[in-house]
Amino acid sequence: MSADVARRLDRSRRIATETLTKRDREWRDAITRIAGSEHYSGLTLRPQLGLVPLGPDPDSGLEEFLDWRTHDWSENDGALPARGESGRIAMTGTRGIVFVLVPGGSFLMGAQPDPAEENFDPAAGPTSAPVRPVVLAPYLISRYEMTQGQWFRATGGNPSQYGAGWFSPNVMSEPVSLAHPVELVSWEDGSKVLDRLAMQLPTEAQWERAARAGADPATIWTATSNRSGLARFANLAGREAQPFFPRFDPEHVDPFVIPAAVGSLAPNAFGLHDTTGNVWEWCRDSFSPYVVDPRPGDGLRPSTERYRILRGVGFDGPADASRLAHRNTDDSSGRTNSLGLRASRPLRLD
């Protein structure tokens, strides 16, 4: 038996005890808070196997949960990650995936270039239209892009070009760490690994709902429509990238040339980081026009197309490609050093 198989068997044997039995009080408290929260409209939650409640984020008020399987429990002698002075749980290379419970409800998906119509974006292309209301059930999505540390603990490997320890003094002040996003991950790779963890890629509708975070529907980028304010939220190819990339955005400047450690920049109103910039993020959907109706509940749009949806743009992309409604696509086997993922997880409510 390989070490990886043995590790997974050990986790399978322990998971119910570690996340349900030992965390019974945390789950009872979380269920009570969620049922009474204005955010969740009386949602009745049951304990979720494999997750540990972390309480609400102090800014968004949304509940957060730690994935037990992807966490290094040798950190702090097995204690739960502590919230810092800001009340947020910062990501390190040893921490597991932190999920945010996104409320269910309706939002306007897509964008169009007519200022008199809803979800106006002057640069919106035809693939982002028509704008339509989409109704989603509550779901869990990771606060951060998947890190190299989380991928390594799940698989025993790290495919990233900018892997932990990579360093160039012309580009950065300190080496890449396990808190940086995993990249060089195909849709096929990501789907297979997440499936083993009882997770999945978010649908395109789930991704856009979480990235918009309840903001004005005309918001162009994560948390802002002001190009000059985008550097607070997004690692893109700005003037700092001019010596390294043939394409760069002269109106944008941020501190990073390659992928930044996840959470290095400000979050949106749901507490999610890097939904604009850092690495492209795979979505579960195949590419198809918006005339295909989304599936009730999770918003998936059925298609047999091999090409899958990418959202959010990477560190080497311009601001125009990082708009919330912008859609990109690649073959499901595609891998680049600016292509990663963000995990989601369905809720069990029965």
Disulfide bonds with the S-S distance in Angstrom:
none
